[in-house]
Amino acid sequence: MKPLATFRDEYLHEAKLLIKQHNEYVADCKLQGTEPKKDDRLTPYAYINETNNIAILNLMKLDQQINEAANNEIYNHISYKNRIGRKVTLI
């Protein structure tokens, strides 16, 4: 199983990359005089300012994604399932 720090590094990298791309896209749209389209990929990681469409990292949302992924890996790991299976058969 991956340590929690690995999940944090992976999700933080993805979040920063998506936010950077989105903000560059918004700046380009502003230069072109067009309206930027909504990007749902940012929802789990960022707050998007409604007035200027700039995305800002939301640490609480990011933390929720990290913990969900780590918990899913723990509960889906074979050793956890074997341990639970033994407890059920003992009852």
Phi, psi and chi 1 to 4 in degrees:
 res  aa     phi    psi   chi1   chi2   chi3   chi4
   1 MET       -  145.8  -70.6 -172.5  -68.7      -
   2 LYS   -77.6  143.0  -69.0 -168.1  -82.4 -170.5
   3 PRO   -71.4  157.8   14.5  -19.1      -      -
   4 LEU   -58.0  -35.1 -166.2   56.4      -      -
   5 ALA   -61.7  -34.0      -      -      -      -
   6 THR   -67.0  -43.3  -57.3      -      -      -
   7 PHE   -59.8  -44.1  -76.2  102.0      -      -
   8 ARG   -59.5  -47.4 -176.9 -166.0   65.3 -130.7
   9 ASP   -61.4  -44.1  -66.0  -16.9      -      -
  10 GLU   -64.7  -47.8  -69.9  171.9   -2.8      -
  11 TYR   -71.3  -36.5  -82.9   81.2      -      -
  12 LEU   -65.5  -41.3 -176.4   58.4      -      -
  13 HIS   -61.3  -47.4  174.1   73.2      -      -
  14 GLU   -61.9  -43.5 -178.5  177.0   -7.4      -
  15 ALA   -62.3  -47.3      -      -      -      -
  16 LYS   -62.8  -39.4  -74.6 -178.8  175.9 -179.9
  17 LEU   -65.0  -46.2 -177.5   61.5      -      -
  18 LEU   -63.6  -40.7  -73.5  170.6      -      -
  19 ILE   -66.0  -43.2  -70.3  168.0      -      -
  20 LYS   -60.9  -47.2 -179.9 -177.8  174.8 -161.1
  21 GLN   -61.0  -43.8  -70.7  172.9  -13.6      -
  22 HIS   -62.9  -46.5  173.2   79.7      -      -
  23 ASN   -66.1  -34.7  -69.9  -19.4      -      -
  24 GLU   -66.7  -39.9  -72.0  173.3   -3.0      -
  25 TYR   -62.3  -44.0  166.5   68.8      -      -
  26 VAL   -63.1  -43.1  168.8      -      -      -
  27 ALA   -62.3  -40.9      -      -      -      -
  28 ASP   -65.6  -42.0 -172.7   54.5      -      -
  29 CYS   -61.1  -40.0  -74.5      -      -      -
  30 LYS   -62.1  -42.2 -171.8  174.5 -178.3  179.2
  31 LEU   -64.9  -37.2  -72.3  173.5      -      -
  32 GLN   -81.8  -12.3  -60.1  -63.7  -38.4      -
  33 GLY    76.5   27.2      -      -      -      -
  34 THR  -113.4  164.0   59.9      -      -      -
  35 GLU   -91.5  126.3 -170.1   68.4   28.2      -
  36 PRO   -69.5  145.7   19.9  -25.2      -      -
  37 LYS   -86.5  151.3  -64.7  178.9 -178.1  172.3
  38 LYS   -69.7  140.5 -174.9  178.3  178.8 -173.4
  39 ASP  -117.7  106.6 -172.2   -9.0      -      -
  40 ASP   -70.1  -14.5  -69.1  -30.5      -      -
  41 ARG   -66.1  -20.1  -63.6  175.4  -56.7  159.5
  42 LEU   -83.0  -20.8  -69.7  168.0      -      -
  43 THR   -51.0  -43.0  -54.8      -      -      -
  44 PRO   -73.2   -9.7  -11.9   22.8      -      -
  45 TYR  -123.3  -24.5  -52.0  112.8      -      -
  46 ALA  -135.7  157.9      -      -      -      -
  47 TYR  -100.3  134.5  162.1   77.6      -      -
  48 ILE  -112.4  119.5  -60.8  176.6      -      -
  49 ASN   -63.9  126.6 -173.9  -47.7      -      -
  50 GLU   -72.9  -22.9  -67.9 -178.4   12.2      -
  51 THR   -84.3  -37.0   55.9      -      -      -
  52 ASN  -119.9    1.8   60.8   11.3      -      -
  53 ASN    62.5   16.4  -74.8  -38.7      -      -
  54 ILE   -79.8  132.7  -63.3  -62.4      -      -
  55 ALA   -89.8  139.2      -      -      -      -
  56 ILE  -128.9  133.9  -58.9  166.4      -      -
  57 LEU   -58.1  130.2 -179.5   64.6      -      -
  58 ASN  -110.2  105.7 -177.0  -38.6      -      -
  59 LEU   -64.0  -31.7  -67.3  175.7      -      -
  60 MET   -66.8  -43.5  -74.1 -173.4   97.3      -
  61 LYS   -64.2  -43.3  -74.0 -177.1  170.2 -173.4
  62 LEU   -60.2  -45.1  177.4   65.7      -      -
  63 ASP   -61.2  -38.0 -167.0   45.9      -      -
  64 GLN   -62.9  -41.3  -71.6  172.7  -12.8      -
  65 GLN   -65.4  -42.6  -62.3  -58.5  -46.8      -
  66 ILE   -62.0  -49.0  -66.8  165.8      -      -
  67 ASN   -66.3  -37.0  -74.6  -47.8      -      -
  68 GLU   -63.1  -45.3 -180.0 -178.6    4.3      -
  69 ALA   -64.6  -42.4      -      -      -      -
  70 ALA   -65.3  -43.7      -      -      -      -
  71 ASN   -64.6  -39.9  -75.5  -29.7      -      -
  72 ASN   -61.3  -39.9  -75.1  -19.3      -      -
  73 GLU   -67.6  -40.8 -177.6  164.5  -48.1      -
  74 ILE   -62.7  -50.1  -69.8  167.8      -      -
  75 TYR   -73.2  -20.9  -66.8  123.7      -      -
  76 ASN   -95.0   -2.4  -71.2  -36.1      -      -
  77 HIS   -72.5  140.9 -165.8  -88.2      -      -
  78 ILE   -60.9  -35.7 -169.0   70.5      -      -
  79 SER   -66.1  -35.5   65.8      -      -      -
  80 TYR   -67.7  -44.3 -179.8   80.9      -      -
  81 LYS   -64.0  -39.8  -70.7 -178.7  177.5 -178.1
  82 ASN   -64.2  -42.3  -72.7  -20.2      -      -
  83 ARG   -62.9  -44.6 -168.3  170.7   60.3 -123.4
  84 ILE   -65.8  -40.0  -66.0  -60.3      -      -
  85 GLY   -61.4  -40.1      -      -      -      -
  86 ARG   -65.6  -39.6  -77.4 -166.6  -58.8  -90.0
  87 LYS   -65.0  -39.8  -74.2 -179.2 -178.6  178.8
  88 VAL   -66.6  -40.2  170.1      -      -      -
  89 THR   -73.8  -21.5   56.9      -      -      -
  90 LEU   -78.9  -20.5  -66.4  174.4      -      -
  91 ILE   -74.0      -  -64.8  177.1      -      -
